[in-house]
Amino acid sequence: MEIFKDNLSERNFSALLTDLDGTLIHSQNAICEALYECFVNVGARVPEKQEILDMFGLPVEVMLTELGNVDKSDYTLIDRFIAEYKRQYPIHMAQGATLIKNAKQTVDAICAAGFPICLITSERRDNATFILERLGLSDSIKYMITRDDVVKFKPDPEPLNKAMALVGKAPDECVYIGESPFDIKAGVASGAFVAAVASGNWSVDSLLECSPSVLLDDISELLPLFGI
């Protein structure tokens, strides 16, 4: 664990806020496959895989308008795309999504110690609920802020602010973990203690440029932050 900016001995954390894709689960290939089907089926421009990966963590409707040559005012097509993604998501994620090493053990231990855990994801609630249940995370992750709950999304701090309100904790009581610059920027803006982990598509340098509070080699390194 590489620490910078903070003295952990002076902190008292009592809630975990966590990203989903790339942080708790490996889902990049499954989501790219689902999105490919969506772009094709609504007749939009089909982007390259790397274009999608570069926007991982943003809502799918943003990917559609930014990558698919679709006007932001074309609400009919956007709604069709979202509906198609809801249909494709469980098909591809059921086979392609897997847990990141130590993710389940870590959230289970934090929950067992009595600390609330809130998922913050750009997925819709139905999709997030599906994959948490599918991969055995739903017993420990009892709170959730999804794309359905916010107007703005990461890197805006709105979803983190709502998550803190949901678990009843102040920013300085919360640890937020994520693997993308969108996550780190949102966490810093929210005032939470931000743990970056390079378990997704983003380089360590791209995460450090966003000034997280701590860089983790593995998600299990969260445990000492909760006295576990």
ZAZARO-469109 format. One line per 4 residues: their letters; for each residue x, y, z of N, C-alpha, C. Coordinates in Angstrom, 1 decimal. Example, Ala and Ser with C-alpha at 12.3 -4.5 7.8 and 13.67 -1.06 7.14 Angstrom:
BEGIN
as> 13.2 -5.7 7.8 12.3 -4.5 7.8 13.2 -3.3 7.8 | 12.8 -2.2 7.1 13.7 -1.1 7.1 12.9 0.0 7.9
! end
This chain:
BEGIN
meif> 0.9 -1.2 0.0 0.0 0.0 0.0 0.9 1.2 0.0 | 0.7 2.1 -0.9 1.4 3.4 -1.0 0.5 4.5 -0.5 | 1.0 5.1 0.6 0.2 6.2 1.2 0.7 7.5 0.9 | -0.1 8.5 0.6 0.3 9.9 0.4 -0.8 10.8 0.8
kdnl> -0.5 12.0 1.2 -1.4 13.1 1.6 -2.1 12.9 2.9 | -2.1 11.7 3.5 -2.9 11.5 4.7 -2.1 10.6 5.7 | -2.4 10.9 7.0 -1.9 10.0 8.0 -3.1 9.1 8.5 | -3.0 7.9 8.2 -4.1 7.0 8.4 -4.4 6.8 9.9
sern> -3.4 7.0 10.7 -3.6 6.8 12.2 -4.6 7.9 12.7 | -4.7 9.0 12.0 -5.6 10.1 12.5 -7.0 10.0 11.9 | -7.3 8.9 11.1 -8.6 8.8 10.5 -9.5 7.8 11.3 | -10.8 8.0 11.1 -11.8 7.1 11.8 -12.9 6.8 10.8
fsal> -12.7 5.7 10.0 -13.6 5.5 8.9 -14.8 4.5 9.4 | -15.9 4.8 8.9 -17.1 4.0 9.4 -18.1 3.7 8.3 | -17.7 3.9 7.0 -18.5 3.5 5.9 -17.6 3.3 4.6 | -18.0 2.3 3.8 -17.3 2.1 2.6 -18.3 2.4 1.4
ltdl> -17.8 3.3 0.5 -18.5 3.5 -0.7 -17.6 2.9 -1.8 | -18.2 2.2 -2.8 -17.4 1.5 -3.8 -18.0 1.5 -5.2 | -17.2 1.6 -6.1 -17.5 1.5 -7.5 -17.8 0.0 -7.8 | -18.3 -0.3 -9.0 -18.6 -1.7 -9.3 -17.6 -2.3 -10.4
dgtl> -17.8 -1.9 -11.6 -17.0 -2.5 -12.7 -15.6 -2.1 -12.6 | -14.7 -3.1 -12.6 -13.3 -2.9 -12.5 -12.8 -2.7 -11.1 | -13.7 -2.5 -10.2 -13.3 -2.4 -8.8 -13.7 -3.7 -8.0 | -14.9 -4.1 -8.2 -15.4 -5.4 -7.5 -15.4 -6.5 -8.5
ihsq> -15.7 -6.2 -9.8 -15.9 -7.3 -10.7 -15.1 -7.0 -12.0 | -14.7 -8.1 -12.7 -14.2 -8.0 -14.1 -15.4 -8.1 -15.0 | -15.7 -7.1 -15.7 -16.9 -7.1 -16.5 -16.7 -6.4 -17.9 | -15.4 -6.0 -18.1 -15.2 -5.1 -19.3 -15.6 -5.8 -20.6
naic> -15.2 -7.0 -20.8 -15.5 -7.7 -22.0 -17.0 -8.0 -22.2 | -17.6 -8.4 -21.1 -19.1 -8.7 -21.1 -19.8 -7.4 -21.5 | -19.5 -6.3 -20.9 -20.2 -5.0 -21.1 -19.9 -4.5 -22.6 | -18.7 -4.7 -23.0 -18.4 -4.3 -24.4 -19.2 -5.1 -25.4
ealy> -19.4 -6.4 -25.1 -20.2 -7.3 -26.0 -21.7 -6.9 -26.0 | -22.2 -6.6 -24.8 -23.6 -6.1 -24.6 -23.8 -4.8 -25.4 | -22.8 -3.9 -25.2 -23.0 -2.6 -25.9 -22.9 -2.7 -27.4 | -22.0 -3.6 -27.8 -21.9 -3.8 -29.3 -23.3 -4.2 -29.9
ecfv> -23.9 -5.1 -29.2 -25.3 -5.5 -29.7 -26.2 -4.3 -29.7 | -26.1 -3.5 -28.7 -27.0 -2.3 -28.6 -26.8 -1.3 -29.7 | -25.5 -1.0 -30.0 -25.2 -0.1 -31.0 -25.8 -0.6 -32.4 | -25.5 -1.9 -32.6 -26.0 -2.5 -33.9 -27.5 -2.5 -33.9
nvga> -28.2 -2.9 -32.9 -29.6 -3.1 -32.9 -30.4 -1.8 -33.0 | -29.8 -0.6 -32.6 -30.5 0.6 -32.7 -30.1 1.4 -33.9 | -29.1 0.8 -34.7 -28.7 1.5 -35.9 -27.8 2.6 -35.8 | -27.1 2.7 -34.6 -26.1 3.8 -34.4 -24.7 3.4 -34.9
rvpe> -23.8 4.3 -35.0 -22.4 4.0 -35.3 -21.9 3.0 -34.3 | -21.2 2.0 -34.7 -20.6 1.0 -33.8 -19.2 1.4 -33.5 | -18.9 1.8 -32.2 -17.5 2.2 -31.9 -16.6 1.0 -31.8 | -15.3 1.3 -31.8 -14.3 0.3 -31.5 -14.3 0.0 -30.0
kqei> -13.8 -1.2 -29.7 -13.8 -1.6 -28.3 -13.1 -0.7 -27.4 | -11.9 -0.2 -27.8 -11.1 0.7 -27.0 -11.9 2.0 -26.8 | -12.7 2.5 -27.7 -13.5 3.7 -27.5 -14.4 3.5 -26.3 | -15.0 2.3 -26.3 -15.9 2.0 -25.2 -15.2 2.0 -23.9
ldmf> -14.0 1.3 -23.9 -13.2 1.1 -22.7 -12.8 2.5 -22.1 | -12.5 3.4 -23.0 -12.0 4.7 -22.6 -13.2 5.5 -21.9 | -14.4 5.1 -22.0 -15.5 5.8 -21.4 -16.2 4.9 -20.3 | -15.5 3.8 -19.9 -16.0 3.0 -18.9 -16.2 3.8 -17.6
glpv> -17.3 3.6 -17.0 -17.7 4.3 -15.8 -18.7 5.4 -16.0 | -18.9 5.7 -17.3 -20.0 6.7 -17.7 -21.2 6.0 -18.0 | -22.4 6.6 -17.9 -23.7 6.0 -18.3 -23.7 5.6 -19.8 | -24.4 4.6 -20.1 -24.5 4.1 -21.5 -25.1 5.1 -22.4
evml> -26.0 5.9 -22.0 -26.5 6.9 -22.9 -25.5 8.0 -23.3 | -24.5 8.2 -22.4 -23.4 9.1 -22.7 -22.6 8.5 -23.8 | -22.3 7.1 -23.7 -21.6 6.4 -24.7 -22.3 6.5 -26.0 | -23.6 6.4 -26.0 -24.4 6.4 -27.3 -24.2 7.7 -28.0
telg> -24.4 8.8 -27.3 -24.3 10.1 -27.9 -22.9 10.5 -28.3 | -22.0 10.1 -27.5 -20.6 10.5 -27.7 -19.9 9.6 -28.8 | -20.3 8.4 -28.8 -19.6 7.4 -29.7 -20.5 7.0 -30.9 | -21.8 7.1 -30.8 -22.7 6.6 -31.8 -23.2 7.6 -32.8
nvdk> -22.7 8.8 -32.7 -23.2 9.9 -33.6 -24.7 10.1 -33.5 | -25.1 10.1 -32.2 -26.5 10.3 -31.9 -26.7 11.6 -31.2 | -27.6 12.4 -31.6 -27.9 13.7 -31.0 -28.5 13.5 -29.6 | -28.0 14.4 -28.7 -28.5 14.3 -27.3 -30.0 14.6 -27.2
sdyt> -30.6 15.2 -28.2 -32.0 15.4 -28.1 -32.9 14.3 -28.7 | -32.2 13.3 -29.2 -32.9 12.2 -29.8 -33.4 11.2 -28.7 | -34.3 11.6 -27.9 -34.7 10.9 -26.7 -35.3 9.5 -27.0 | -36.0 9.4 -28.2 -36.6 8.1 -28.6 -35.5 7.1 -28.8
lidr> -34.4 7.5 -29.5 -33.4 6.5 -29.8 -32.6 6.2 -28.5 | -32.4 7.2 -27.7 -31.7 7.0 -26.4 -32.5 6.1 -25.5 | -33.8 6.2 -25.4 -34.6 5.3 -24.6 -34.6 3.9 -25.2 | -34.6 3.8 -26.5 -34.4 2.4 -27.1 -33.1 1.8 -26.8
fiae> -32.0 2.6 -26.8 -30.7 2.1 -26.5 -30.7 1.6 -25.0 | -31.2 2.4 -24.1 -31.2 2.0 -22.7 -32.0 0.7 -22.5 | -33.2 0.6 -23.1 -34.0 -0.6 -23.0 -33.3 -1.8 -23.6 | -32.6 -1.6 -24.7 -31.8 -2.7 -25.3 -30.7 -3.1 -24.4
ykrq> -30.0 -2.1 -23.8 -28.9 -2.5 -22.9 -29.4 -3.3 -21.6 | -30.6 -2.9 -21.1 -31.2 -3.6 -20.0 -31.4 -5.1 -20.4 | -31.8 -5.3 -21.7 -32.0 -6.6 -22.2 -30.7 -7.4 -22.4 | -29.7 -6.7 -22.9 -28.5 -7.4 -23.2 -27.6 -7.7 -22.0
ypih> -27.7 -6.8 -21.0 -26.8 -6.8 -19.9 -26.8 -8.2 -19.2 | -28.0 -8.7 -18.7 -27.9 -10.0 -18.0 -27.5 -11.2 -18.9 | -27.8 -11.1 -20.2 -27.3 -12.1 -21.1 -25.8 -12.3 -21.1 | -25.1 -11.2 -21.2 -23.7 -11.2 -21.4 -23.0 -11.3 -20.0
maqg> -23.5 -10.6 -19.0 -22.9 -10.6 -17.7 -23.0 -11.9 -17.0 | -24.1 -12.7 -17.2 -24.3 -14.0 -16.6 -23.1 -14.9 -16.9 | -22.5 -14.8 -18.1 -21.5 -15.6 -18.5 -20.1 -15.0 -18.4 | -20.0 -13.7 -18.5 -18.7 -13.0 -18.7 -18.2 -12.3 -17.5
atli> -19.0 -12.0 -16.5 -18.6 -11.2 -15.3 -18.0 -12.1 -14.2 | -16.9 -11.8 -13.6 -16.3 -12.5 -12.5 -15.9 -11.6 -11.5 | -15.7 -12.1 -10.3 -15.2 -11.3 -9.1 -13.8 -11.0 -9.3 | -13.4 -9.8 -8.9 -12.0 -9.5 -8.8 -11.4 -10.1 -7.5
knak> -10.2 -10.5 -7.6 -9.5 -11.2 -6.5 -9.7 -10.4 -5.2 | -10.2 -11.1 -4.2 -10.3 -10.6 -2.8 -11.5 -9.6 -2.6 | -12.3 -9.4 -3.7 -13.3 -8.4 -3.6 -14.4 -8.9 -2.6 | -14.9 -10.1 -2.8 -16.0 -10.6 -2.0 -15.5 -10.7 -0.5
qtvd> -14.3 -11.3 -0.3 -13.8 -11.4 1.0 -13.7 -10.1 1.7 | -13.3 -9.1 1.0 -13.1 -7.8 1.6 -14.4 -7.1 2.0 | -15.4 -7.1 1.1 -16.7 -6.5 1.4 -17.4 -7.3 2.5 | -17.2 -8.6 2.5 -17.9 -9.4 3.5 -17.3 -9.1 4.9
aica> -16.0 -8.9 4.9 -15.3 -8.7 6.2 -15.7 -7.3 6.8 | -15.8 -6.3 5.9 -16.2 -4.9 6.3 -17.6 -4.9 6.8 | -18.5 -5.6 6.1 -19.9 -5.7 6.5 -20.0 -6.4 7.8 | -19.3 -7.5 8.0 -19.4 -8.3 9.2 -18.9 -7.5 10.4
agfp> -18.0 -6.6 10.2 -17.5 -5.7 11.2 -18.5 -4.6 11.6 | -19.6 -4.5 10.9 -20.7 -3.6 11.2 -20.7 -2.3 10.5 | -19.9 -2.2 9.4 -19.8 -1.0 8.7 -20.7 -1.0 7.4 | -21.5 0.0 7.1 -22.3 0.0 6.0 -21.5 0.1 4.7
icli> -21.9 -0.5 3.6 -21.3 -0.5 2.3 -22.3 0.0 1.3 | -22.0 1.0 0.5 -22.9 1.5 -0.5 -22.2 1.4 -1.9 | -22.9 0.7 -2.8 -22.4 0.7 -4.2 -22.8 1.9 -4.9 | -21.8 2.5 -5.7 -22.1 3.6 -6.6 -21.7 3.2 -8.0
tser> -22.7 3.2 -8.8 -22.5 2.7 -10.2 -23.3 3.4 -11.2 | -22.8 3.5 -12.4 -23.5 4.1 -13.5 -24.5 3.2 -14.2 | -24.5 1.9 -13.7 -25.5 1.0 -14.2 -26.9 1.4 -13.6 | -27.9 0.9 -14.3 -29.3 1.1 -13.8 -29.5 0.1 -12.7
rdna> -30.4 0.4 -11.8 -30.6 -0.4 -10.6 -30.9 -1.9 -10.8 | -31.7 -2.2 -11.8 -32.0 -3.6 -12.1 -30.8 -4.3 -12.5 | -29.9 -3.7 -13.3 -28.7 -4.4 -13.7 -27.7 -4.6 -12.6 | -27.6 -3.6 -11.7 -26.7 -3.7 -10.6 -27.2 -4.7 -9.6
tfil> -28.5 -4.7 -9.4 -29.1 -5.8 -8.5 -28.8 -7.2 -9.0 | -29.0 -7.3 -10.3 -28.8 -8.6 -10.9 -27.4 -9.1 -10.7 | -26.3 -8.3 -11.0 -25.0 -8.8 -10.9 -24.5 -9.0 -9.4 | -25.0 -8.1 -8.5 -24.6 -8.3 -7.1 -25.2 -9.7 -6.6
erlg> -26.4 -10.0 -7.0 -27.0 -11.2 -6.6 -26.3 -12.4 -7.3 | -26.0 -12.2 -8.5 -25.3 -13.3 -9.3 -24.0 -13.7 -8.7 | -23.2 -12.7 -8.3 -21.9 -12.9 -7.8 -21.8 -13.0 -6.3 | -22.9 -13.0 -5.6 -22.9 -13.2 -4.1 -22.5 -12.0 -3.3
lsds> -22.7 -10.8 -3.8 -22.3 -9.6 -3.1 -23.4 -8.9 -2.4 | -24.7 -9.3 -2.7 -25.8 -8.6 -2.2 -26.0 -8.7 -0.7 | -25.6 -9.7 -0.1 -25.7 -9.8 1.4 -24.9 -8.8 2.1 | -23.8 -8.4 1.6 -22.9 -7.4 2.2 -23.1 -6.0 1.7
ikym> -23.5 -5.8 0.5 -23.7 -4.5 0.0 -25.2 -4.2 0.0 | -25.6 -3.5 1.1 -27.0 -3.3 1.3 -27.6 -2.0 0.8 | -26.7 -1.1 0.4 -27.1 0.2 -0.1 -26.6 0.4 -1.5 | -27.3 1.2 -2.3 -26.9 1.4 -3.7 -27.4 2.8 -4.2
itrd> -26.5 3.4 -4.9 -26.8 4.6 -5.7 -26.5 4.3 -7.1 | -27.5 4.4 -8.0 -27.3 4.0 -9.4 -27.6 5.1 -10.3 | -27.5 4.9 -11.6 -27.9 5.9 -12.6 -29.3 6.4 -12.5 | -30.2 5.5 -11.9 -31.6 5.9 -11.8 -31.8 6.9 -10.6
dvvk> -30.8 7.1 -9.8 -30.9 7.9 -8.6 -30.4 9.3 -8.7 | -29.7 9.6 -9.8 -29.0 10.9 -9.9 -29.3 11.6 -11.2 | -29.0 12.9 -11.2 -29.1 13.7 -12.4 -27.7 13.8 -13.1 | -26.7 14.0 -12.2 -25.3 14.1 -12.7 -24.6 12.8 -12.2
fkpd> -23.6 12.4 -13.0 -22.9 11.3 -12.5 -21.4 11.5 -12.5 | -20.6 10.5 -12.0 -19.2 10.7 -11.9 -18.6 11.1 -13.3 | -17.7 12.1 -13.2 -16.9 12.6 -12.1 -17.6 13.7 -11.2 | -18.8 14.0 -11.4 -19.5 14.9 -10.5 -19.7 14.2 -9.2
pepl> -19.6 14.8 -8.0 -19.8 14.2 -6.7 -21.2 13.9 -6.3 | -22.2 14.2 -7.1 -23.6 14.0 -6.7 -23.9 12.6 -6.2 | -23.4 11.5 -7.0 -23.8 10.2 -6.5 -23.1 9.8 -5.1 | -21.9 10.4 -4.9 -21.2 10.1 -3.6 -21.9 10.9 -2.5
nkam> -22.3 12.1 -2.8 -23.0 12.9 -1.8 -24.3 12.2 -1.4 | -25.0 11.6 -2.4 -26.2 10.9 -2.0 -26.0 9.6 -1.3 | -24.9 8.9 -1.6 -24.5 7.7 -0.9 -24.2 8.0 0.5 | -23.5 9.1 0.8 -23.2 9.5 2.2 -24.4 9.8 3.0
alvg> -25.4 10.5 2.3 -26.6 10.7 3.0 -27.4 9.4 3.3 | -27.3 8.5 2.3 -28.0 7.2 2.5 -27.5 6.4 3.6 | -26.2 6.4 3.8 -25.6 5.6 4.9 -25.5 6.4 6.2 | -25.8 7.7 6.1 -25.8 8.6 7.3 -24.4 8.9 7.8
kapd> -23.5 9.1 6.9 -22.1 9.4 7.3 -21.6 10.7 6.7 | -20.7 11.4 7.4 -20.1 12.6 6.8 -18.9 12.1 5.9 | -18.5 13.1 5.0 -17.4 12.7 4.1 -16.1 12.2 4.8 | -15.8 12.8 5.9 -14.5 12.4 6.6 -14.7 11.0 7.3
ecvy> -15.9 10.4 7.3 -16.1 9.1 7.8 -16.1 8.0 6.7 | -16.0 8.4 5.5 -16.2 7.5 4.4 -14.9 7.3 3.6 | -14.7 6.0 3.2 -13.7 5.6 2.2 -14.4 5.3 0.9 | -14.0 5.9 -0.2 -14.5 5.6 -1.5 -13.4 4.9 -2.3
iges> -13.7 3.7 -2.9 -12.7 3.0 -3.7 -13.2 3.0 -5.2 | -12.3 3.3 -6.1 -12.6 3.2 -7.5 -11.4 3.0 -8.3 | -11.6 2.6 -9.6 -10.4 2.3 -10.5 -10.3 3.2 -11.7 | -11.1 4.2 -11.8 -11.0 5.1 -13.0 -10.8 6.5 -12.6
pfdi> -10.3 7.4 -13.5 -10.2 8.8 -13.2 -11.6 9.4 -12.8 | -12.6 8.9 -13.4 -14.0 9.4 -13.1 -14.3 9.2 -11.6 | -13.9 8.0 -11.1 -14.2 7.7 -9.7 -13.3 8.6 -8.8 | -12.1 8.7 -9.1 -11.2 9.4 -8.2 -11.5 10.9 -8.2
kagv> -11.9 11.5 -9.3 -12.3 12.9 -9.3 -13.5 13.1 -8.5 | -14.5 12.2 -8.7 -15.7 12.4 -7.9 -15.5 12.2 -6.4 | -14.6 11.3 -6.1 -14.3 11.0 -4.7 -13.6 12.2 -4.0 | -12.7 12.8 -4.7 -12.0 14.0 -4.2 -12.9 15.1 -4.1
asga> -13.8 15.3 -5.0 -14.7 16.5 -5.0 -15.7 16.3 -3.8 | -16.0 15.0 -3.4 -17.0 14.8 -2.4 -16.4 15.0 -1.0 | -15.1 15.0 -0.9 -14.5 15.1 0.5 -14.2 13.8 1.1 | -14.5 12.7 0.5 -14.3 11.4 1.1 -12.8 11.1 1.0
fvaa> -12.4 10.1 1.8 -11.0 9.5 1.7 -11.0 8.6 0.5 | -10.2 8.9 -0.5 -10.3 8.2 -1.8 -9.2 7.1 -2.0 | -9.6 5.9 -2.2 -8.7 4.8 -2.4 -8.7 4.4 -3.9 | -7.6 4.6 -4.6 -7.5 4.2 -6.0 -6.9 2.8 -6.1
vasg> -7.4 2.0 -7.0 -6.9 0.7 -7.2 -6.9 0.4 -8.7 | -5.7 0.0 -9.3 -5.5 -0.1 -10.7 -5.9 -1.5 -11.1 | -7.2 -1.9 -10.9 -7.6 -3.2 -11.2 -8.5 -3.2 -12.4 | -8.7 -2.1 -13.1 -9.5 -2.0 -14.3 -8.6 -1.7 -15.5
nwsv> -9.1 -0.8 -16.4 -8.4 -0.5 -17.6 -7.5 0.7 -17.5 | -7.5 1.4 -16.4 -6.8 2.6 -16.3 -5.4 2.4 -15.7 | -4.4 3.2 -16.2 -3.1 3.1 -15.7 -2.9 3.7 -14.3 | -1.9 3.3 -13.6 -1.6 3.9 -12.3 -1.4 5.4 -12.4
dsll> -0.6 5.8 -13.4 -0.4 7.2 -13.6 -1.6 8.0 -13.8 | -2.6 7.5 -14.6 -3.8 8.2 -14.8 -4.6 8.4 -13.5 | -4.5 7.5 -12.6 -5.2 7.6 -11.3 -4.5 8.6 -10.4 | -3.1 8.5 -10.4 -2.4 9.4 -9.5 -2.5 10.8 -9.9
ecsp> -2.7 11.1 -11.2 -2.9 12.5 -11.7 -4.2 13.1 -11.1 | -5.1 12.3 -10.6 -6.4 12.8 -10.0 -6.2 13.0 -8.5 | -5.1 12.7 -7.9 -4.8 13.0 -6.5 -5.6 12.2 -5.5 | -5.7 10.9 -5.6 -6.4 10.1 -4.6 -5.6 10.2 -3.2
svll> -6.3 9.7 -2.2 -5.7 9.8 -0.9 -4.7 8.6 -0.7 | -5.0 7.5 -1.4 -4.2 6.3 -1.2 -4.2 5.5 -2.5 | -3.1 4.8 -2.8 -3.1 3.9 -4.0 -2.9 2.5 -3.4 | -3.9 1.6 -3.7 -3.9 0.3 -3.3 -3.3 -0.7 -4.3
ddis> -2.6 -1.7 -3.9 -2.2 -2.7 -4.9 -3.3 -3.8 -5.0 | -4.2 -3.9 -3.9 -5.2 -4.9 -3.9 -6.4 -4.4 -3.0 | -7.6 -4.7 -3.4 -8.7 -4.2 -2.6 -8.7 -4.7 -1.2 | -8.1 -5.8 -0.9 -8.0 -6.2 0.5 -7.3 -5.3 1.4
ellp> -6.5 -4.4 0.9 -5.8 -3.4 1.7 -6.7 -2.3 2.2 | -8.0 -2.4 1.9 -9.0 -1.6 2.6 -9.2 -2.0 4.1 | -8.9 -3.2 4.4 -9.3 -3.7 5.7 -8.6 -2.9 6.9 | -7.3 -2.6 6.8 -6.8 -1.9 7.9 -7.4 -0.5 8.1
lfgi> -8.0 0.1 7.0 -8.6 1.4 7.2 -9.8 1.3 8.0 | -10.3 0.1 8.3 -11.5 -0.1 9.1 -11.1 -0.8 10.4 | -9.8 -0.9 10.7 -9.4 -1.6 11.9 -9.6 -3.1 11.8 | -9.6 -3.7 10.7 -9.8 -5.1 10.5 -8.4 -5.8 10.2
! end
